[in-house]
Amino acid sequence: MRRFLYTAWPSRVVFGAGSLAQLPDELERLGVRRALLLSTPGRADSARRLAESLGARAAGVYDKAVMHVPLAVAEDARRVARELGADCCVAVGGGSTTGLAKAIALTSGLPVVAVPSTYSGSEMTTVYGLTEGGLKRTARDARVLPKTVIYDPALTLGLPPATSAASGMNAIAHCVEALYAQDGNPITSLMAEEGIRALAAALPLIMKNPSDLDARSDALYGAWLAGVTLGTAGVALHHKLCHTLGGSFNLPHAETHSIVLPHAARYNRDAAPEAMARVARALGASDAPSGLYDLELRLNLETRLSAIGMREADLERAAKIACDSPYPNPRPVEVAGVLALLRAAFEGRRPEA
């Protein structure tokens, strides 16, 4: 067995249907007196109801979280947290909201409590990202890791099937890249394979019946594992491309991950055979890239970057941005190969087996 390092980050997880009711106790455990609740505009009503249930323990609601955490929004939220005298941030929602909470924590040191309602996995990582001037930059810092994460599958029941599918594929992408990460390890690989298996089994059931609480629980379990893998191992070309397409071209986060993933796996397949064998096994497929693509077809997901706002004229620029400062990757990251990858994703072609 090769040498490796494994860092287990200290976070508390409360998992199960109805576990949101434990939020007051969890805040009490952390000594929180004035929690600022964060959400996107679409989840503002949910955040306000939760704030009302907390009574005097809620300092207020900031409902302006958006994708990719623009620096201007982060600075505005930091100002609000200071003015309200908040001593904690409670992120209610998906990766955009969790990312905003992390941005506040980065400069203030405020603890974060995450209440995920999607499968993004950001709540289990020390990774944060900020977008400024059309570029999204990511980094890691232990200060942004949520102290407590409350996984309540009931909160995901209202997540539309198409959003559930795209968010779930985003989580699977974390697992896939963890399996061939430069700093991967056997423990993370176990979690990654199990995360893919759980999500690949649950997501088709959710598409058939979005109210299937057991399937929602299994998907959230898979997303939790995916978040842990993202938090304990690095990312590679797939995430670099998605950060580029999101930060520089404003493509939707989860949908971009879903579309790019089979093609990024195809790019790396021959350079990471053991990882691809584990992905295929978790999917119940003979080939990892085509298995990922076929799963997306089963989930009725869009397979073309052209359908979510990408312009063909921007493909070469995107490839060059991604190659300017590439993440460690099993196969060398070269403009010609990355451009071919993006063209295949732009057109939605099935990866060759």
VOBA-1610 file (N, C-alpha, C; in pm, whole numbers, padded with zeros to 5 digits, always signed):
BEGIN
Met+00084-00120+00000Met+00000+00000+00000Met+00088+00125+00000Arg+00053+00223-00082Arg+00135+00343-00089Arg+00119+00428+00037Arg+00214+00518+00058Arg+00207+00608+00173Arg+00100+00714+00147Phe+00038+00761+00256Phe-00065+00864+00239Phe-00083+00939+00369Leu-00150+01053+00360Leu-00192+01132+00474Leu-00343+01140+00475Tyr-00403+01139+00592Tyr-00548+01153+00604Tyr-00579+01248+00719Thr-00653+01354+00690Thr-00693+01450+00791Thr-00845+01443+00808Ala-00890+01411+00927Ala-01034+01408+00956Ala-01071+01541+01021Trp-01154+01620+00953Trp-01189+01752+01005Trp-01295+01741+01114Pro-01282+01822+01219Pro-01376+01812+01333Pro-01508+01885+01305Ser-01609+01810+01268Ser-01742+01869+01252Ser-01845+01772+01310Arg-01953+01828+01359Arg-02058+01748+01421Arg-02172+01734+01320Val-02219+01612+01300Val-02327+01585+01204Val-02448+01532+01277Val-02562+01596+01251Val-02690+01550+01304Val-02774+01509+01183Phe-02803+01380+01170Phe-02866+01328+01048Phe-02998+01261+01082Gly-03101+01287+00999Gly-03227+01216+01012Gly-03346+01306+00986Ala-03454+01246+00938Ala-03576+01321+00913Ala-03624+01387+01042Gly-03655+01516+01034Gly-03701+01590+01150Gly-03591+01649+01235Ser-03465+01630+01194Ser-03355+01676+01279Ser-03341+01829+01282Leu-03408+01901+01193Leu-03403+02047+01200Leu-03455+02097+01334Ala-03543+02021+01397Ala-03597+02061+01527Ala-03487+02070+01633Gln-03371+02011+01606Gln-03261+02016+01703Gln-03173+02140+01689Leu-03207+02228+01593Leu-03125+02347+01572Leu-03110+02431+01699Pro-03218+02462+01772Pro-03199+02542+01895Pro-03102+02478+01993Asp-03111+02347+02010Asp-03020+02278+02102Asp-02875+02285+02052Glu-02857+02274+01920Glu-02722+02281+01865Glu-02663+02421+01880Leu-02746+02523+01864Leu-02698+02660+01886Leu-02663+02681+02032Glu-02746+02627+02120Glu-02718+02637+02264Glu-02585+02569+02296Arg-02563+02455+02237Arg-02439+02381+02260Arg-02318+02463+02220Leu-02331+02545+02116Leu-02221+02628+02069Leu-02214+02762+02142Gly-02309+02787+02230Gly-02311+02913+02303Gly-02356+03031+02220Val-02434+03006+02116Val-02479+03111+02025Val-02595+03189+02086Arg-02586+03322+02074Arg-02694+03408+02125Arg-02761+03488+02014Arg-02686+03518+01905Arg-02741+03599+01797Arg-02699+03540+01662Ala-02783+03451+01611Ala-02752+03382+01486Ala-02808+03459+01367Leu-02723+03483+01266Leu-02768+03542+01141Leu-02800+03429+01044Leu-02926+03423+00998Leu-02967+03319+00906Leu-02945+03365+00763Leu-02886+03280+00683Leu-02852+03312+00545Leu-02933+03225+00450Ser-02970+03283+00335Ser-03042+03207+00233Ser-03030+03276+00099Thr-03072+03207-00005Thr-03092+03271-00135Thr-03227+03341-00132Pro-03254+03430-00230Pro-03387+03491-00235Pro-03500+03389-00242Gly-03475+03277-00311Gly-03579+03175-00325Gly-03613+03103-00197Arg-03523+03103-00101Arg-03547+03035+00026Arg-03567+03134+00141Ala-03592+03258+00105Ala-03606+03362+00207Ala-03720+03332+00305Asp-03833+03284+00254Asp-03947+03256+00342Asp-03912+03146+00443Ser-03841+03043+00396Ser-03801+02935+00487Ser-03707+02987+00594Ala-03613+03072+00553Ala-03518+03127+00650Ala-03588+03214+00753Arg-03687+03291+00708Arg-03759+03378+00802Arg-03842+03297+00901Arg-03905+03190+00852Arg-03982+03105+00943Arg-03890+03042+01047Leu-03773+03001+01002Leu-03678+02941+01096Leu-03630+03045+01197Ala-03609+03167+01149Ala-03567+03274+01241Ala-03674+03301+01345Glu-03799+03300+01302Glu-03910+03322+01396Glu-03914+03212+01501Ser-03884+03090+01460Ser-03887+02978+01555Ser-03775+02988+01658Leu-03667+03060+01622Leu-03555+03077+01714Leu-03577+03191+01811Gly-03673+03277+01780Gly-03703+03389+01870Gly-03586+03483+01886Ala-03554+03518+02010Ala-03450+03616+02039Ala-03312+03567+02000Arg-03297+03437+01977Arg-03167+03384+01939Arg-03131+03418+01793Ala-03229+03464+01715Ala-03205+03502+01576Ala-03175+03651+01567Ala-03059+03685+01508Ala-03023+03826+01491Ala-03090+03887+01369Gly-03123+03804+01270Gly-03184+03853+01148Gly-03165+03755+01036Val-03210+03797+00916Val-03202+03713+00796Val-03134+03792+00685Tyr-03037+03729+00619Tyr-02975+03787+00500Tyr-03005+03692+00385Asp-03087+03738+00289Asp-03139+03647+00187Asp-03090+03681+00046Lys-02963+03723+00034Lys-02909+03764-00095Lys-02798+03672-00146Ala-02790+03552-00095Ala-02687+03459-00143Ala-02714+03424-00289Val-02607+03420-00370Val-02617+03384-00511Val-02500+03293-00547Met-02509+03234-00665Met-02406+03140-00710Met-02268+03204-00713His-02170+03122-00682His-02028+03156-00698His-01979+03267-00605Val-02060+03312-00511Val-02022+03407-00406Val-01946+03529-00463Pro-02015+03618-00532Pro-01949+03742-00576Pro-01892+03817-00456Leu-01774+03874-00471Leu-01709+03942-00360Leu-01795+04055-00304Ala-01866+04126-00391Ala-01951+04236-00345Ala-02060+04186-00250Val-02119+04070-00281Val-02222+04014-00194Val-02160+03969-00062Ala-02043+03908-00068Ala-01976+03865+00054Ala-01947+03983+00146Glu-01899+04092+00088Glu-01867+04209+00170Glu-01993+04271+00230Asp-02102+04269+00154Asp-02227+04322+00208Asp-02278+04236+00323Ala-02270+04105+00308Ala-02314+04014+00414Ala-02226+04028+00538Arg-02097+04047+00519Arg-02007+04069+00632Arg-02047+04195+00709Arg-02081+04299+00633Arg-02123+04425+00697Arg-02249+04404+00780Val-02348+04333+00723Val-02473+04308+00794Val-02447+04228+00921Ala-02362+04127+00913Ala-02331+04046+01031Ala-02270+04131+01141Arg-02181+04223+01104Arg-02121+04312+01204Arg-02225+04404+01266Glu-02308+04466+01182Glu-02405+04562+01231Glu-02509+04498+01322Leu-02543+04372+01297Leu-02642+04302+01378Leu-02581+04238+01502Gly-02450+04243+01512Gly-02384+04181+01626Gly-02398+04030+01627Ala-02400+03969+01510Ala-02416+03823+01500Ala-02295+03752+01559Asp-02321+03640+01626Asp-02211+03559+01676Asp-02210+03420+01613Cys-02289+03403+01505Cys-02295+03275+01434Cys-02369+03297+01303Cys-02337+03218+01203Cys-02413+03217+01078Cys-02478+03081+01061Val-02606+03081+01030Val-02679+02957+01000Val-02713+02959+00852Ala-02650+02871+00774Ala-02672+02865+00630Ala-02783+02767+00600Val-02892+02817+00544Val-03009+02735+00513Val-03021+02725+00361Gly-02988+02611+00303Gly-02998+02598+00158Gly-02886+02515+00101Gly-02841+02554-00020Gly-02740+02477-00091Gly-02603+02538-00084Gly-02522+02507-00186Gly-02384+02549-00186Gly-02363+02699-00192Ser-02455+02771-00257Ser-02441+02917-00265Ser-02451+02980-00127Thr-02546+02932-00047Thr-02565+02986+00087Thr-02452+02944+00180Thr-02412+02819+00172Thr-02300+02773+00254Thr-02173+02850+00218Gly-02155+02875+00087Gly-02039+02951+00044Gly-02037+03092+00100Leu-02155+03154+00108Leu-02162+03288+00166Leu-02129+03285+00315Ala-02179+03185+00386Ala-02147+03171+00528Ala-01996+03155+00546Lys-01933+03079+00460Lys-01789+03061+00470Lys-01715+03193+00446Ala-01766+03273+00352Ala-01702+03401+00326Ala-01707+03492+00448Ile-01817+03486+00520Ile-01829+03565+00644Ile-01733+03510+00749Ala-01731+03379+00764Ala-01645+03316+00864Ala-01498+03343+00838Leu-01462+03352+00711Leu-01322+03369+00674Leu-01262+03495+00735Thr-01340+03603+00738Thr-01286+03731+00786Thr-01329+03765+00928Ser-01431+03696+00978Ser-01482+03730+01111Ser-01454+03624+01217Gly-01432+03500+01172Gly-01416+03391+01267Gly-01545+03340+01326Leu-01660+03390+01276Leu-01788+03343+01329Leu-01808+03196+01297Pro-01861+03118+01391Pro-01891+02978+01361Pro-02007+02967+01263Val-02006+02860+01186Val-02111+02834+01088Val-02185+02707+01126Val-02317+02713+01121Val-02402+02595+01130Val-02470+02581+00995Ala-02455+02467+00931Ala-02511+02446+00798Ala-02634+02356+00805Val-02738+02397+00732Val-02860+02318+00719Val-02883+02296+00570Pro-02819+02194+00512Pro-02825+02176+00367Pro-02964+02132+00319Ser-03002+02185+00204Ser-03127+02143+00141Ser-03102+02091+00000Thr-02974+02079-00039Thr-02936+02020-00167Thr-02825+01920-00140Tyr-02765+01870-00246Tyr-02663+01767-00233Tyr-02523+01820-00266Ser-02498+01947-00243Ser-02374+02010-00288Ser-02251+01959-00213Gly-02264+01932-00083Gly-02151+01880-00005Gly-02058+01985+00049Ser-02078+02110+00013Ser-01988+02217+00056Ser-01978+02226+00208Glu-02084+02185+00276Glu-02089+02200+00422Glu-01987+02113+00494Met-01927+02015+00426Met-01831+01926+00490Met-01687+01960+00455Thr-01663+02076+00397Thr-01529+02106+00349Thr-01474+02237+00405Thr-01344+02250+00395Thr-01276+02375+00428Thr-01254+02459+00302Val-01314+02419+00193Val-01299+02489+00065Val-01395+02607+00060Tyr-01347+02720+00015Tyr-01434+02836-00009Tyr-01397+02896-00144Gly-01489+02973-00200Gly-01464+03036-00329Gly-01524+03175-00332Leu-01458+03265-00401Leu-01507+03402-00421Leu-01486+03438-00567Thr-01583+03511-00623Thr-01574+03551-00763Thr-01561+03703-00771Glu-01460+03746-00845Glu-01437+03890-00866Glu-01377+03910-01004Gly-01429+04009-01076Gly-01374+04039-01208Gly-01386+03925-01306Gly-01491+03844-01293Gly-01512+03733-01386Gly-01427+03611-01360Leu-01356+03607-01248Leu-01274+03491-01215Leu-01312+03438-01076Lys-01333+03308-01068Lys-01363+03246-00940Lys-01235+03182-00886Arg-01199+03222-00765Arg-01081+03167-00701Arg-01123+03088-00578Thr-01064+02971-00563Thr-01097+02886-00448Thr-00972+02864-00364Ala-00995+02834-00239Ala-00885+02805-00146Ala-00942+02723-00030Arg-00856+02686+00061Arg-00897+02610+00179Arg-00853+02685+00305Asp-00939+02682+00405Asp-00908+02745+00533Asp-00994+02680+00640Ala-00932+02632+00746Ala-01006+02561+00851Ala-01111+02649+00918Arg-01096+02781+00911Arg-01191+02871+00976Arg-01330+02863+00915Val-01342+02820+00789Val-01472+02823+00722Val-01551+02694+00739Leu-01490+02592+00796Leu-01560+02463+00811Leu-01676+02478+00910Pro-01799+02443+00871Pro-01910+02450+00965Pro-01884+02367+01090Lys-01923+02421+01204Lys-01907+02350+01331Lys-02006+02236+01343Thr-02127+02260+01293Thr-02233+02159+01300Thr-02308+02158+01167Val-02343+02039+01122Val-02423+02022+01001Val-02547+01942+01037Ile-02662+01997+01007Ile-02789+01928+01032Ile-02844+01879+00898Tyr-02841+01748+00879Tyr-02894+01687+00757Tyr-03035+01637+00785Asp-03133+01708+00735Asp-03273+01668+00751Asp-03329+01636+00613Pro-03342+01508+00577Pro-03392+01473+00443Pro-03528+01534+00411Ala-03607+01565+00512Ala-03738+01626+00486Ala-03724+01761+00417Leu-03612+01829+00440Leu-03591+01959+00376Leu-03566+01948+00227Thr-03532+01829+00181Thr-03505+01810+00038Thr-03628+01765-00040Leu-03739+01740+00030Leu-03859+01690-00038Leu-03912+01790-00141Gly-03893+01919-00115Gly-03941+02020-00207Gly-03844+02053-00318Leu-03728+01989-00319Leu-03629+02014-00423Leu-03680+01952-00553Pro-03700+02033-00658Pro-03754+01978-00784Pro-03670+01862-00835Pro-03732+01764-00899Pro-03657+01648-00946Pro-03536+01684-01032Ala-03552+01778-01126Ala-03441+01814-01213Ala-03326+01876-01133Thr-03359+01959-01035Thr-03256+02019-00950Thr-03191+01913-00863Ser-03272+01819-00814Ser-03218+01709-00733Ser-03116+01629-00813Ala-03152+01600-00938Ala-03065+01519-01023Ala-02933+01591-01050Ala-02940+01719-01086Ala-02819+01794-01115Ala-02733+01809-00991Ser-02795+01839-00878Ser-02721+01854-00753Ser-02657+01721-00713Gly-02729+01612-00736Gly-02674+01480-00705Gly-02555+01445-00793Met-02560+01482-00920Met-02446+01457-01007Met-02327+01543-00967Asn-02353+01662-00918Asn-02247+01747-00864Asn-02177+01673-00750Ala-02256+01611-00661Ala-02198+01535-00551Ala-02118+01415-00602Ile-02170+01347-00702Ile-02097+01233-00759Ile-01963+01280-00816Ala-01961+01400-00872Ala-01835+01454-00927Ala-01729+01468-00818His-01770+01508-00698His-01674+01516-00587His-01612+01379-00561Cys-01697+01277-00563Cys-01649+01142-00535Cys-01555+01091-00645Val-01593+01115-00770Val-01511+01068-00882Val-01371+01126-00872Glu-01361+01257-00848Glu-01229+01318-00846Glu-01150+01279-00721Ala-01220+01250-00612Ala-01149+01205-00492Ala-01079+01072-00517Leu-01133+00990-00606Leu-01076+00859-00632Leu-00943+00866-00707Tyr-00918+00975-00778Tyr-00787+00988-00844Tyr-00713+01115-00801Ala-00754+01171-00688Ala-00687+01292-00637Ala-00542+01263-00603Gln-00458+01362-00624Gln-00316+01349-00594Gln-00293+01317-00447Asp-00378+01375-00360Asp-00364+01353-00216Asp-00474+01262-00161Gly-00524+01173-00245Gly-00625+01079-00201Gly-00568+00976-00104Asn-00656+00898-00045Asn-00613+00796+00051Asn-00719+00687+00058Pro-00688+00572+00115Pro-00782+00460+00114Pro-00914+00490+00184Ile-00913+00567+00291Ile-01036+00597+00363Ile-01129+00682+00277Thr-01073+00786+00218Thr-01151+00872+00130Thr-01206+00793+00012Ser-01127+00702-00041Ser-01173+00622-00155Ser-01292+00534-00118Leu-01291+00478+00002Leu-01406+00400+00048Leu-01532+00486+00050Met-01519+00606+00107Met-01634+00697+00114Met-01679+00738-00025Ala-01584+00763-00113Ala-01619+00808-00248Ala-01697+00702-00325Glu-01650+00580-00321Glu-01721+00473-00393Glu-01860+00452-00335Glu-01870+00453-00202Glu-02001+00436-00139Glu-02092+00555-00171Gly-02036+00675-00177Gly-02116+00792-00212Gly-02174+00782-00351Ile-02092+00739-00447Ile-02141+00721-00584Ile-02252+00617-00586Arg-02228+00505-00518Arg-02328+00397-00517Arg-02461+00445-00461Ala-02457+00515-00346Ala-02580+00560-00282Ala-02655+00660-00369Leu-02584+00754-00427Leu-02649+00856-00509Leu-02701+00796-00639Ala-02624+00710-00703Ala-02668+00651-00829Ala-02792+00565-00811Ala-02807+00503-00694Ala-02926+00422-00665Ala-03045+00508-00628Ala-03021+00617-00555Ala-03132+00698-00502Ala-03190+00796-00604Leu-03105+00855-00686Leu-03153+00962-00774Leu-03261+00916-00873Pro-03249+00800-00937Pro-03360+00757-01025Pro-03491+00736-00949Leu-03483+00692-00824Leu-03605+00675-00744Leu-03667+00811-00713Ile-03585+00911-00690Ile-03636+01046-00663Ile-03704+01102-00788Met-03649+01072-00905Met-03712+01119-01028Met-03851+01059-01046Lys-03867+00934-01004Lys-03998+00869-01014Lys-04095+00919-00909Asn-04044+00943-00787Asn-04128+00986-00676Asn-04050+01082-00588Pro-04062+01212-00613Pro-03985+01310-00536Pro-04015+01309-00386Ser-04126+01247-00346Ser-04164+01242-00205Ser-04117+01117-00133Asp-04035+01037-00201Asp-03982+00914-00142Asp-03877+00951-00037Leu-03917+00950+00089Leu-03827+00997+00195Leu-03707+00905+00212Asp-03726+00775+00190Asp-03612+00683+00200Asp-03508+00714+00093Ala-03554+00738-00030Ala-03460+00772-00137Ala-03394+00906-00109Arg-03470+01001-00058Arg-03413+01131-00022Arg-03306+01114+00086Ser-03332+01027+00182Ser-03234+01002+00289Ser-03107+00940+00232Asp-03124+00843+00142Asp-03007+00778+00083Asp-02925+00877+00000Ala-02995+00965-00073Ala-02923+01064-00154Ala-02848+01163-00065Leu-02910+01204+00045Leu-02844+01299+00134Leu-02725+01232+00204Tyr-02739+01104+00235Tyr-02627+01027+00291Tyr-02512+01024+00191Gly-02544+00997+00064Gly-02441+00997-00039Gly-02375+01133-00055Ala-02456+01239-00045Ala-02404+01374-00057Ala-02312+01407+00061Trp-02347+01360+00178Trp-02261+01379+00296Trp-02124+01315+00271Leu-02124+01190+00224Leu-01998+01124+00194Leu-01921+01199+00086Ala-01992+01248-00014Ala-01927+01324-00121Ala-01862+01450-00065Gly-01931+01515+00027Gly-01874+01635+00089Gly-01749+01604+00168Val-01751+01491+00240Val-01632+01451+00316Val-01514+01426+00222Thr-01540+01360+00109Thr-01431+01334+00015Thr-01376+01465-00041Leu-01466+01559-00069Leu-01421+01689-00120Leu-01339+01762-00015Gly-01374+01740+00111Gly-01304+01809+00219Gly-01171+01747+00256Thr-01149+01619+00222Thr-01028+01551+00266Thr-00933+01515+00152Ala-00976+01536+00027Ala-00888+01511-00088Ala-00903+01627-00185Gly-00803+01644-00268Gly-00806+01755-00362Gly-00898+01729-00480Val-00906+01826-00568Val-00985+01814-00690Val-00892+01829-00810Ala-00947+01800-00927Ala-00863+01796-01047Ala-00930+01872-01161Leu-00907+01826-01282Leu-00949+01901-01401Leu-01098+01929-01403His-01178+01831-01365His-01323+01852-01371His-01364+01976-01292His-01320+01985-01168His-01358+02100-01085His-01298+02230-01139Lys-01177+02224-01191Lys-01117+02344-01249Lys-01203+02395-01364Leu-01247+02305-01450Leu-01332+02345-01561Leu-01464+02405-01513Cys-01524+02342-01413Cys-01653+02391-01364Cys-01638+02525-01294His-01529+02545-01222His-01503+02675-01160His-01483+02781-01269Thr-01417+02743-01377Thr-01395+02836-01488Thr-01527+02870-01556Leu-01605+02770-01588Leu-01731+02792-01659Leu-01831+02869-01573Gly-01827+02847-01442Gly-01917+02919-01353Gly-01870+03060-01326Gly-01743+03073-01288Gly-01692+03203-01248Gly-01673+03298-01364Ser-01629+03249-01480Ser-01599+03336-01593Ser-01712+03347-01694Phe-01803+03249-01696Phe-01910+03250-01795Phe-02048+03240-01732Asn-02051+03238-01597Asn-02176+03243-01519Asn-02272+03129-01552Leu-02219+03012-01581Leu-02306+02896-01603Leu-02354+02842-01469Pro-02473+02782-01466Pro-02528+02729-01340Pro-02441+02617-01285His-02418+02621-01155His-02315+02537-01092His-02343+02387-01108Ala-02455+02340-01056Ala-02480+02196-01055Ala-02495+02141-01197Glu-02565+02212-01283Glu-02585+02167-01420Glu-02452+02157-01495Thr-02363+02252-01470Thr-02232+02249-01534Thr-02153+02126-01490His-02154+02098-01359His-02087+01978-01309His-02143+01853-01377Ser-02273+01847-01387Ser-02337+01729-01443Ser-02294+01706-01588Ile-02293+01812-01666Ile-02262+01799-01809Ile-02115+01766-01831Val-02027+01831-01757Val-01883+01815-01780Val-01831+01681-01729Leu-01892+01625-01625Leu-01835+01509-01556Leu-01802+01391-01645Pro-01892+01340-01730Pro-01855+01223-01812Pro-01735+01251-01902His-01724+01374-01950His-01615+01408-02042His-01483+01426-01970Ala-01488+01481-01848Ala-01367+01489-01767Ala-01320+01349-01728Ala-01416+01260-01699Ala-01379+01121-01668Ala-01317+01054-01790Arg-01372+01081-01907Arg-01314+01025-02030Arg-01172+01076-02051Tyr-01148+01203-02024Tyr-01015+01263-02039Tyr-00914+01190-01950Asn-00956+01152-01830Asn-00866+01093-01732Asn-00870+00940-01727Arg-00957+00878-01804Arg-00983+00735-01786Arg-00857+00649-01794Asp-00779+00668-01898Asp-00663+00581-01918Asp-00551+00612-01820Ala-00553+00733-01764Ala-00448+00773-01670Ala-00481+00734-01526Ala-00605+00692-01502Ala-00647+00656-01366Ala-00735+00531-01371Pro-00680+00418-01416Pro-00763+00298-01437Pro-00826+00243-01310Glu-00752+00245-01198Glu-00807+00190-01074Glu-00927+00273-01027Ala-00913+00404-01033Ala-01024+00491-00994Ala-01144+00469-01083Met-01122+00457-01213Met-01233+00440-01306Met-01302+00305-01287Ala-01226+00205-01248Ala-01286+00075-01220Ala-01380+00086-01100Arg-01342+00163-00998Arg-01427+00180-00880Arg-01551+00261-00915Val-01537+00363-00999Val-01654+00440-01041Val-01751+00349-01116Ala-01699+00271-01210Ala-01785+00182-01288Ala-01855+00081-01197Arg-01782+00027-01101Arg-01841-00071-01008Arg-01955-00007-00928Ala-01934+00115-00881Ala-02037+00183-00803Ala-02161+00213-00887Leu-02141+00236-01016Leu-02252+00265-01106Leu-02319+00138-01158Gly-02251+00025-01144Gly-02302-00097-01205Gly-02287-00093-01355Ala-02178-00030-01402Ala-02154-00013-01545Ala-02021-00078-01582Ser-01999-00096-01713Ser-01873-00154-01759Ser-01767-00049-01785Asp-01809+00076-01799Asp-01716+00184-01830Asp-01761+00309-01755Ala-01669+00373-01684Ala-01706+00485-01598Ala-01761+00606-01674Pro-01690+00660-01775Pro-01742+00779-01842Pro-01878+00757-01908Ser-01893+00646-01980Ser-02022+00621-02045Ser-02129+00587-01942Gly-02089+00524-01829Gly-02185+00496-01723Gly-02238+00622-01660Leu-02151+00721-01641Leu-02195+00851-01588Leu-02289+00920-01685Tyr-02256+00914-01813Tyr-02341+00975-01915Tyr-02478+00908-01919Asp-02479+00775-01913Asp-02606+00701-01918Asp-02692+00730-01795Leu-02628+00746-01679Leu-02703+00783-01558Leu-02770+00918-01578Glu-02701+01012-01639Glu-02760+01143-01663Glu-02879+01134-01759Leu-02869+01047-01858Leu-02983+01027-01947Leu-03102+00970-01870Arg-03076+00876-01780Arg-03185+00820-01697Arg-03250+00927-01611Leu-03171+01027-01573Leu-03222+01133-01486Leu-03281+01250-01566Asn-03286+01234-01698Asn-03341+01338-01786Asn-03266+01470-01773Leu-03135+01462-01749Leu-03054+01582-01735Leu-03007+01632-01871Glu-02987+01761-01881Glu-02930+01819-02001Glu-02787+01771-02017Thr-02746+01740-02138Thr-02612+01689-02162Thr-02526+01785-02244Arg-02580+01903-02276Arg-02507+01996-02364Arg-02479+02129-02294Leu-02354+02171-02295Leu-02322+02305-02245Leu-02392+02412-02327Ser-02415+02384-02454Ser-02481+02482-02540Ser-02621+02514-02493Ala-02682+02422-02419Ala-02821+02441-02374Ala-02831+02519-02244Ile-02719+02543-02176Ile-02725+02614-02047Ile-02652+02748-02052Gly-02629+02798-02173Gly-02577+02933-02185Gly-02435+02947-02236Met-02366+02836-02262Met-02228+02847-02312Met-02229+02877-02461Arg-02142+02967-02503Arg-02129+03002-02644Arg-02010+02928-02704Glu-02027+02878-02825Glu-01918+02806-02890Glu-01795+02895-02905Ala-01817+03023-02927Ala-01706+03117-02945Ala-01620+03130-02819Asp-01674+03090-02703Asp-01601+03104-02576Asp-01528+02977-02534Leu-01542+02870-02610Leu-01483+02743-02568Leu-01330+02751-02559Glu-01268+02811-02659Glu-01122+02819-02658Glu-01072+02904-02541Arg-01141+03015-02514Arg-01102+03098-02401Arg-01115+03021-02270Ala-01224+02945-02256Ala-01244+02866-02135Ala-01132+02763-02118Ala-01094+02698-02227Ala-00987+02598-02220Ala-00856+02662-02176Lys-00827+02781-02227Lys-00702+02848-02192Lys-00703+02892-02045Ile-00817+02943-01997Ile-00826+02983-01856Ile-00802+02862-01765Ala-00865+02750-01800Ala-00852+02630-01718Ala-00709+02577-01717Cys-00636+02600-01827Cys-00500+02547-01837Cys-00396+02644-01782Asp-00434+02768-01758Asp-00338+02867-01708Asp-00284+02831-01571Ser-00373+02783-01484Ser-00330+02743-01349Ser-00405+02615-01313Pro-00369+02504-01375Pro-00444+02379-01358Pro-00427+02319-01219Tyr-00530+02247-01175Tyr-00520+02167-01054Tyr-00444+02039-01086Pro-00381+01974-00988Pro-00315+01845-01013Pro-00414+01747-01076Asn-00370+01675-01178Asn-00460+01590-01255Asn-00383+01467-01302Pro-00450+01350-01309Pro-00378+01229-01350Pro-00315+01240-01489Arg-00384+01303-01581Arg-00333+01323-01717Arg-00291+01468-01732Pro-00179+01496-01797Pro-00138+01635-01816Pro-00250+01720-01875Val-00263+01840-01824Val-00370+01931-01869Val-00314+02018-01981Glu-00362+01994-02103Glu-00315+02063-02221Glu-00432+02125-02295Val-00408+02242-02355Val-00517+02318-02415Val-00590+02238-02522Ala-00519+02170-02608Ala-00584+02097-02718Ala-00678+01990-02664Gly-00630+01914-02566Gly-00714+01809-02509Gly-00832+01864-02434Val-00810+01971-02358Val-00919+02031-02281Val-01022+02094-02375Leu-00976+02154-02483Leu-01069+02211-02580Leu-01154+02102-02644Ala-01093+01988-02674Ala-01170+01876-02729Ala-01274+01827-02629Leu-01233+01822-02502Leu-01327+01784-02394Leu-01446+01880-02393Leu-01417+02009-02397Leu-01524+02109-02390Leu-01615+02103-02513Arg-01557+02075-02629Arg-01641+02064-02749Arg-01736+01945-02739Ala-01686+01835-02684Ala-01773+01718-02666Ala-01885+01750-02568Ala-01853+01823-02460Ala-01955+01861-02362Ala-02049+01966-02420Phe-01997+02054-02503Phe-02080+02156-02567Phe-02187+02091-02654Glu-02147+01987-02725Glu-02238+01918-02817Glu-02318+01807-02749Gly-02273+01765-02629Gly-02345+01659-02558Gly-02320+01520-02612Arg-02202+01496-02667Arg-02173+01365-02725Arg-02150+01261-02616Arg-02189+01138-02642Arg-02165+01029-02548Arg-02018+00992-02551Pro-01951+00986-02435Pro-01810+00947-02434Pro-01792+00807-02490Glu-01686+00790-02567Glu-01659+00659-02624Glu-01617+00562-02515Ala-01670+00440-02522Ala-01634+00337-02426Ala-01496+00282-02459
//
